[in-house]
Amino acid sequence: MNSINRGTYATPFATMTPIPASEAPSLVKLIRNKVEAGFPSPAEDLGVVRLDLSKLIGADAEDAYFMWVSGDSMIQFGIFNGDLVLIRKRKRPRHGQIVIACLDRDFLVKKLYKKPDGTKLQAGNPEVPDIVLKDGQTLEIWGVVTNTVRMFKA
């Protein structure tokens, strides 16, 4: 987690410890063939291997955690209400990245804008105003969003 108070960063991550995942890899079947989203293709010679999710996302249990998204403020960036986002806490947050932020103790998912004249949290929905940091506000960046998982209703 990185703190921004009037534009400075620190790393006081001791306040939050994600629940560690099992030390055993999470293996799921992966069919090597691609699936067509257009015209059908023959399903001959399907190759099945085991996919290690931690290797796929390039993170271990100490670096990554998930959070559920609530609300529609990030829809233009492909993040929707009910999505599960993967956050990498060791990634250094950079200008233009989507981050998990804690602004005055409220959690948000927003795009980070750092400029010499201040910091802004941009929404991905024209109906939701961007947040421009004001003097006295405390912003902690808990990590960079790297992936989303979308659940479809059965």
C-alpha positions as CSV (number, residue, x, y, z in Angstrom):
1,M,0.0,0.0,0.0
2,N,1.3,3.4,-0.9
3,S,0.1,6.6,0.9
4,I,-0.4,9.9,-0.8
5,N,-0.7,12.9,1.4
6,R,-0.3,16.0,-0.7
7,G,1.5,14.0,-3.3
8,T,4.0,11.9,-1.3
9,Y,4.2,8.1,-1.3
10,A,5.0,5.8,1.6
11,T,4.5,2.0,2.1
12,P,2.6,1.4,5.4
13,F,1.2,-1.9,4.4
14,A,1.2,-3.4,7.9
15,T,-2.5,-2.4,8.4
16,M,-3.8,-5.0,6.0
17,T,-2.8,-8.6,5.5
18,P,-4.7,-10.5,2.9
19,I,-5.7,-14.0,3.8
20,P,-2.9,-16.2,2.4
21,A,-3.7,-18.7,-0.4
22,S,-2.8,-22.3,0.0
23,E,0.9,-23.1,-0.7
24,A,-0.2,-25.7,-3.2
25,P,-0.6,-24.4,-6.7
26,S,-4.2,-23.8,-7.9
27,L,-4.3,-26.1,-11.0
28,V,-7.2,-26.0,-13.4
29,K,-7.6,-27.8,-16.7
30,L,-6.6,-25.7,-19.7
31,I,-7.6,-26.7,-23.2
32,R,-4.8,-25.5,-25.5
33,N,-7.0,-25.0,-28.5
34,K,-8.6,-21.5,-28.9
35,V,-12.3,-21.2,-29.1
36,E,-13.8,-19.3,-32.0
37,A,-16.1,-16.3,-31.2
38,G,-17.2,-16.2,-34.8
39,F,-17.6,-19.2,-37.1
40,P,-17.3,-22.8,-35.7
41,S,-14.0,-24.7,-36.1
42,P,-13.4,-28.4,-35.7
43,A,-12.6,-29.6,-32.2
44,E,-10.0,-32.1,-33.3
45,D,-6.9,-32.9,-31.3
46,L,-7.8,-31.1,-28.2
47,G,-4.8,-30.8,-25.9
48,V,-5.4,-30.6,-22.2
49,V,-2.8,-29.4,-19.7
50,R,-2.9,-28.2,-16.1
51,L,-2.8,-24.4,-15.7
52,D,-1.3,-23.0,-12.5
53,L,-3.2,-19.8,-11.8
54,S,-0.4,-18.2,-9.8
55,K,1.9,-18.6,-12.8
56,L,-0.7,-17.3,-15.1
57,I,-1.1,-14.1,-13.2
58,G,2.6,-13.9,-12.4
59,A,2.1,-13.4,-8.6
60,D,2.3,-15.4,-5.4
61,A,0.0,-15.4,-2.4
62,E,2.0,-12.7,-0.7
63,D,1.6,-10.3,-3.7
64,A,-1.9,-10.8,-4.9
65,Y,-5.4,-10.5,-3.5
66,F,-8.9,-10.2,-4.9
67,M,-11.8,-7.8,-4.1
68,W,-15.4,-7.7,-5.3
69,V,-16.4,-4.5,-7.2
70,S,-19.5,-2.7,-6.2
71,G,-20.9,0.1,-8.4
72,D,-20.7,1.3,-12.0
73,S,-18.0,4.0,-11.9
74,M,-15.5,2.0,-13.9
75,I,-17.6,0.6,-16.8
76,Q,-15.7,2.5,-19.5
77,F,-12.5,0.7,-18.4
78,G,-14.2,-2.7,-18.5
79,I,-14.8,-3.1,-14.8
80,F,-18.4,-3.8,-13.9
81,N,-20.6,-4.2,-10.7
82,G,-20.1,-7.7,-9.4
83,D,-16.7,-8.2,-11.0
84,L,-13.8,-9.7,-9.1
85,V,-10.6,-7.7,-9.5
86,L,-7.1,-9.1,-8.9
87,I,-4.8,-6.6,-7.1
88,R,-1.0,-6.8,-7.1
89,K,0.2,-5.0,-4.0
90,R,3.9,-5.1,-4.9
91,K,3.4,-3.3,-8.2
92,R,4.4,0.4,-7.9
93,P,1.3,2.5,-8.9
94,R,2.0,4.7,-11.9
95,H,0.1,7.5,-13.6
96,G,-2.7,6.1,-15.7
97,Q,-3.0,2.7,-13.9
98,I,-6.2,1.4,-12.3
99,V,-5.7,1.1,-8.5
100,I,-7.4,0.2,-5.3
101,A,-7.3,3.3,-3.3
102,C,-8.3,4.1,0.3
103,L,-9.4,7.8,0.4
104,D,-10.0,8.9,4.0
105,R,-10.8,5.3,4.9
106,D,-13.2,4.7,2.0
107,F,-12.2,2.0,-0.6
108,L,-12.3,2.9,-4.3
109,V,-11.3,1.4,-7.6
110,K,-10.2,4.3,-9.9
111,K,-7.6,5.3,-12.5
112,L,-4.7,7.1,-10.9
113,Y,-3.6,10.5,-12.2
114,K,-0.4,11.9,-10.7
115,K,0.7,15.3,-11.9
116,P,3.0,17.9,-10.5
117,D,0.1,20.1,-9.5
118,G,-1.8,17.3,-7.7
119,T,-3.3,13.8,-7.7
120,K,-6.7,12.8,-9.2
121,L,-8.7,9.6,-9.1
122,Q,-10.5,9.2,-12.4
123,A,-13.8,7.4,-12.8
124,G,-14.6,5.4,-15.9
125,N,-18.2,6.7,-16.2
126,P,-19.2,10.2,-17.3
127,E,-22.0,10.2,-14.7
128,V,-19.5,9.8,-11.8
129,P,-17.2,12.8,-11.1
130,D,-13.5,12.4,-10.8
131,I,-11.9,12.9,-7.3
132,V,-9.3,15.6,-7.0
133,L,-7.3,15.4,-3.8
134,K,-7.7,18.3,-1.4
135,D,-5.3,19.5,1.3
136,G,-5.8,17.3,4.4
137,Q,-7.1,14.2,2.6
138,T,-5.2,11.0,2.9
139,L,-4.9,8.6,0.0
140,E,-3.4,5.1,0.4
141,I,-2.9,3.0,-2.7
142,W,-3.4,-0.7,-1.8
143,G,-2.3,-2.0,-5.1
144,V,-2.6,-2.1,-8.9
145,V,-5.5,-3.8,-10.6
146,T,-4.2,-6.3,-13.1
147,N,-7.1,-8.6,-14.0
148,T,-10.8,-8.9,-13.7
149,V,-13.0,-12.0,-13.4
150,R,-16.6,-11.6,-14.5
151,M,-19.3,-14.0,-13.3
152,F,-22.2,-14.7,-15.5
153,K,-25.7,-15.6,-14.2
154,A,-26.6,-19.2,-14.9
